[in-house]
Structures are given as structure tokens and as C-alpha cells.
């Protein structure tokens, strides 16, 4: 898969500036995914997505799903002892669904 210029720039700056775990966001046309990644070990520590049975069964709009996933990823990462992360928005601009997800995660206690 070819990375976009914006995605490469975002990841390069994140890895250069900080040694925090990375909150990576991906969205397709139908679903939203969030992962907490430890780049030193190359391991996913926590994840949440709109494909999960508990989230998928709720009939919600994409914006409501993004908020739910943001709260869920924050809850799961705090359970694993991770409160500070670097926000990796990937190739997406910080608006719309990405912004809603980020603000929901911040409201639940994640720092970035």
C-alpha cells in the first residue's frame, strides 16, 4: 500500500518528536478503526473499531460511531495504563469524523 505525502509527513514528525505510544486512526467508506501502537516493539496495545459486535449492533450515524469509538479506545488504553499518546491522524485532515473521535478520546481522559 502506498502512503500519501501527508501520511508520511505526519508519521515522521510524530516519531521524531515524541516517544509516546501512537493513537492511529484509519477510516474507510464504511468503517472507522483506532489503534494504540507501540512503535518500539511494533505491537498493537489496544484497538476499537466500528466492526466490533458491541458497537456494530447500535444503529448510529457515522459521527455518533466516531464518538463511541473515541470513548472506547480511551477507556481501553487507560485500562492498559496508557494515558499519554501521540495522535496520528494519518492521511486525513483534522476535521469531521477524525476531529469528533479525537475530542471524544480527550474527554475520556487521553492526553495528546
C-alpha beads as a LAMMPS data file, in Angstrom:
LAMMPS data file: protein, C-alpha beads

112 atoms
111 bonds

1 atom types
1 bond types

-500.0 500.0 xlo xhi
-500.0 500.0 ylo yhi
-500.0 500.0 zlo zhi

Masses

1 110.0

Atoms # bond

1 1 1 0.000 0.000 0.000
2 1 1 1.402 3.364 -0.997
3 1 1 1.440 6.023 1.698
4 1 1 0.436 9.568 0.877
5 1 1 2.765 12.508 1.363
6 1 1 0.656 13.862 4.226
7 1 1 0.682 10.469 5.950
8 1 1 4.472 10.145 5.669
9 1 1 4.975 13.692 6.949
10 1 1 2.630 13.121 9.910
11 1 1 4.271 9.852 10.983
12 1 1 7.816 11.187 10.534
13 1 1 7.117 14.213 12.744
14 1 1 5.405 12.093 15.401
15 1 1 8.234 9.596 15.645
16 1 1 10.906 12.312 15.606
17 1 1 9.339 14.488 18.291
18 1 1 7.925 12.047 20.809
19 1 1 8.408 8.580 22.266
20 1 1 4.774 8.231 23.332
21 1 1 2.544 5.416 22.144
22 1 1 0.731 6.290 18.904
23 1 1 -3.061 6.579 18.526
24 1 1 -3.503 5.719 14.855
25 1 1 -6.781 6.368 13.039
26 1 1 -7.994 4.782 9.814
27 1 1 -11.349 5.232 8.156
28 1 1 -12.779 3.515 5.139
29 1 1 -16.010 4.410 3.374
30 1 1 -17.983 2.266 5.800
31 1 1 -15.950 1.840 8.999
32 1 1 -13.657 3.601 11.459
33 1 1 -10.668 1.999 13.202
34 1 1 -8.460 3.237 16.061
35 1 1 -5.348 1.582 17.492
36 1 1 -2.820 2.343 20.209
37 1 1 0.554 1.241 18.808
38 1 1 3.934 0.792 20.492
39 1 1 6.373 1.673 17.678
40 1 1 9.443 0.420 19.556
41 1 1 8.111 -3.143 19.664
42 1 1 5.761 -2.907 16.679
43 1 1 2.806 -4.106 18.760
44 1 1 -0.829 -3.027 18.942
45 1 1 -1.730 -2.432 22.600
46 1 1 -5.436 -1.564 22.265
47 1 1 -7.901 -1.219 19.437
48 1 1 -11.503 -0.294 18.724
49 1 1 -13.471 -0.273 15.503
50 1 1 -16.973 0.000 14.121
51 1 1 -16.775 -3.703 13.153
52 1 1 -16.986 -4.875 16.770
53 1 1 -20.221 -6.596 17.650
54 1 1 -20.976 -4.362 20.644
55 1 1 -20.601 -1.205 18.545
56 1 1 -21.946 -2.519 15.227
57 1 1 -25.349 -3.522 16.635
58 1 1 -26.156 0.069 17.581
59 1 1 -27.865 1.969 14.774
60 1 1 -25.942 5.225 14.765
61 1 1 -24.685 7.773 12.288
62 1 1 -21.000 7.877 11.380
63 1 1 -20.468 10.846 13.685
64 1 1 -22.035 9.026 16.622
65 1 1 -19.944 5.944 15.797
66 1 1 -16.766 8.051 15.765
67 1 1 -17.612 9.450 19.201
68 1 1 -18.333 5.962 20.571
69 1 1 -15.060 4.580 19.169
70 1 1 -13.120 7.539 20.622
71 1 1 -14.556 6.859 24.075
72 1 1 -13.940 3.113 23.738
73 1 1 -10.278 3.441 22.656
74 1 1 -9.636 5.884 25.514
75 1 1 -11.200 3.512 28.040
76 1 1 -9.213 0.523 26.771
77 1 1 -5.899 2.369 26.689
78 1 1 -6.355 3.741 30.213
79 1 1 -7.118 0.183 31.392
80 1 1 -3.712 -0.794 29.942
81 1 1 -2.032 2.084 31.800
82 1 1 -1.560 4.386 28.796
83 1 1 -2.771 7.932 29.401
84 1 1 -0.477 9.899 27.084
85 1 1 -0.433 9.198 23.351
86 1 1 0.630 10.901 20.145
87 1 1 -2.334 11.414 17.796
88 1 1 -1.631 10.011 14.324
89 1 1 -4.366 11.217 12.017
90 1 1 -2.594 9.590 9.073
91 1 1 -3.583 10.941 5.683
92 1 1 -6.725 12.672 6.947
93 1 1 -7.279 16.325 7.759
94 1 1 -8.233 17.142 11.348
95 1 1 -11.944 17.777 10.837
96 1 1 -15.235 15.916 10.699
97 1 1 -15.164 12.327 11.945
98 1 1 -11.445 12.430 12.841
99 1 1 -11.978 15.534 14.995
100 1 1 -15.036 14.024 16.711
101 1 1 -13.113 10.832 17.529
102 1 1 -10.153 12.811 18.919
103 1 1 -12.312 15.065 21.080
104 1 1 -14.229 12.074 22.480
105 1 1 -10.945 10.359 23.387
106 1 1 -9.706 13.546 25.093
107 1 1 -12.964 13.857 27.035
108 1 1 -12.490 10.310 28.380
109 1 1 -9.027 11.132 29.727
110 1 1 -6.415 10.563 26.990
111 1 1 -3.758 13.283 26.732
112 1 1 -2.472 14.371 23.316

Bonds

1 1 1 2
2 1 2 3
3 1 3 4
4 1 4 5
5 1 5 6
6 1 6 7
7 1 7 8
8 1 8 9
9 1 9 10
10 1 10 11
11 1 11 12
12 1 12 13
13 1 13 14
14 1 14 15
15 1 15 16
16 1 16 17
17 1 17 18
18 1 18 19
19 1 19 20
20 1 20 21
21 1 21 22
22 1 22 23
23 1 23 24
24 1 24 25
25 1 25 26
26 1 26 27
27 1 27 28
28 1 28 29
29 1 29 30
30 1 30 31
31 1 31 32
32 1 32 33
33 1 33 34
34 1 34 35
35 1 35 36
36 1 36 37
37 1 37 38
38 1 38 39
39 1 39 40
40 1 40 41
41 1 41 42
42 1 42 43
43 1 43 44
44 1 44 45
45 1 45 46
46 1 46 47
47 1 47 48
48 1 48 49
49 1 49 50
50 1 50 51
51 1 51 52
52 1 52 53
53 1 53 54
54 1 54 55
55 1 55 56
56 1 56 57
57 1 57 58
58 1 58 59
59 1 59 60
60 1 60 61
61 1 61 62
62 1 62 63
63 1 63 64
64 1 64 65
65 1 65 66
66 1 66 67
67 1 67 68
68 1 68 69
69 1 69 70
70 1 70 71
71 1 71 72
72 1 72 73
73 1 73 74
74 1 74 75
75 1 75 76
76 1 76 77
77 1 77 78
78 1 78 79
79 1 79 80
80 1 80 81
81 1 81 82
82 1 82 83
83 1 83 84
84 1 84 85
85 1 85 86
86 1 86 87
87 1 87 88
88 1 88 89
89 1 89 90
90 1 90 91
91 1 91 92
92 1 92 93
93 1 93 94
94 1 94 95
95 1 95 96
96 1 96 97
97 1 97 98
98 1 98 99
99 1 99 100
100 1 100 101
101 1 101 102
102 1 102 103
103 1 103 104
104 1 104 105
105 1 105 106
106 1 106 107
107 1 107 108
108 1 108 109
109 1 109 110
110 1 110 111
111 1 111 112
